[in-house]
Amino acid sequence: MSTLREGEQGRRIRPRRVLLLLPLLRSAVVVTAATTAYFLLPLDRDFSQHTGTVLVLGILAIGALLALQAVSIIGSPYPRLRAVEVLSTAVPLFLLLFSATYYLYARGQGEHSFSEPLSRNDALYFTVTVFATVGFGDIVPVSQTARVLTTGQMVADLVLVGVIAKAIVGAVRIGLERRQSSSAPEDPEP
């Protein structure tokens, strides 16, 4: 009889593991698609007011995405895993948004915007070094507009990290509390 239980338990665990891997797979697919689009789509427009508007709208969209995802974390049966999925999707999208902005700006302004011309790869590298606060110094903003964009990213980075610390971690805590309270046995009636 114990052999049967072990077999039953094994069958129950496998689907659960697959369910646990699905959010990570979804996140990997979204990030891969976004990164592929960044490198393959024709970013042939010069930096303009339109680009700045798209950047601001993109930042607001990522903020809205994080707010909506915080709600889904609370209701998730696996709030920690859901939070990992949210973060592993939102942060790369945020970085790609700034990277595309830097690329378009450097492309339109040439050598006068950064210390060297930026390829898409260079723009992504620069974005990640600013986000990680590494600042190697090999690529630096030279023009006033490039410095404003970089400062804007620094401020947005701080806000994003603050949102992650407050909203996402708070949503995980609430989700875990909700899960524990729903699985707690009810008090018997007197």
N, C-alpha and C positions, 0 to 999 in steps of 0.2 A: 504494500500500500504506500510506503514512503517513496518507492520508486515512481509510482504514478504521480504523486504530488510534485516530485522534483521535475518530472516531465511537463506537468501542467504549468508549473511555475516558470520553466524555461520558455514555454510558448507565450506566456504573458509578458515576459520581459522583452523579448525581441521586438514586438510591435511598439512597445514603449520607447525602446532605444531609437527606433526609426522615427517615431513622433518627435523625439528630442532632437534628432539631427535635421529634421525638416526646416526649422527656423534658420539654422546656420546655413543650410543649402540655399534657402531663399535669399538670404543676405549675400551670399557669395555670388549668386546669379545676378542680383541687382548691381552689385559693385563691379562685377566683371563687365556687364552690359554698359554701365555708365562710363567706365574707364575706356572700353573699346570705342564708345561713341566719342569721347573726348579726343582720342587719338585719330579717329577716322573721319569724323564729320568735318566738312569744309568750314573752318573758322576763318573766313576770308573778309569779314567786315572789319573796318577800322573801328577803333575805340571811339565811342560817341556818347552822347547823352542817353541814347537808347541802351547802350551797354551798361552804363551806370544804373539805369532804371531796372534792367534785367538782374543786375547784381543785387540791388536792394530787394526786389521782389523775390529773388531766389533765397535770400537770407530769411525773409519773412515766411516763405513757404517751408523752409527747413524748420523754423520755429514752430509753425503750425503743425507740421508733421510730428515734431517732438511732443507737442501738447496732446495731439490725438493719440500718439503711441503711448503716452503716459497713462491714458485711460485704458488702453488695451492691456497694459502691463498689470494694472490693478485687477482686471477681470480674468487674467490668464491663470490657468492651472499651474503654470510654471513661470512665475513672475521674473525670476532671475534670468532664465534662459531667454525670455521675451525681451528683457532689458539688453542683454548682449546682442540680440538681433537688431534692436533699434539702434544701438550705438554703432554697431559694425556696418550699418547702412547709412545713418545720418552723417557721421563724421567724414567718411570718404566723399559723399555727395557735397558736403560743405567745402572740402578741400578742392574738389574738381571745379566747383563754381568759382572760387578765387583763382585757381590756376588758369582757367579759361579767360578770366578777366585780365590777369597779368599778361597772358600771351597776346591777347588782342591789343592791349595797350602798347606793349613793347613792339609788336608788329607794326602798328601805326606810327609810332614815334621814333623807331629805329634806335640808334645808338644813344639818343638823348634821354632815355627813360631809365635804363638800368646800366650797371657797370659793364654789361656785355649784352649782345643780342640774345633774346630768349627763344629757344625752341619750345615745343610743347613739353618735352621732358624737363628742360631747364625751369620752365614756369611751374611745373608740378613739384620739382625738387625745391625751388625757392619757397613755394607755399607750405610745404611740409616743414622746412627748416624754420620758417616763421612760426608755424603752429606749435612746433616742438620747442620753441624758444632756444634753438641751438645757435643760430646766427653765425655760421662759419665765416662770413665776410667775403666769400668768393663772388657772390652776386649781391649787389646792394642797389637800392633805389637811388637814382641820381636826380631825377626831375622832381619838382614839387608835387605834381599829380601822382607820380609813382610813390612818393613818400606818404601822401594822403591815403592812397589805396592800401599801402602796407600798414599804416597806422589803423585804418579801418578794419583790416583783417585782425590786427592785434586785439583791438577792442572786441570784435566779434568772437575771437577765440576765447577771451575771458568770459564773455557772456555765455558762450556755448558750454564751457567747462562749468560755469556756475549753474546753468540750467541742468546739466547732467548731474552735478552734485546734489542739487536741491530737488528737482522735479523727478528725475528718473529714479534716483536712490529712494526718495520718498514714496514713489509709486510702487517700487519693489517691496518696501516695508509694509505698506498698506495691503498690497496683494498677498503677502505672506500672512499677515494678520487675518485677512479675510479667509484665506485657505484654512488656517488653523481653526478659526471659529466655526467654519462649516463642517470640518471633520471631527470636531469635539462632540462627544456623546451628550445628548440632551439629559438634563436632570430629570429623574423620574418624578412623576406627580405624587404629592402626598396622599 
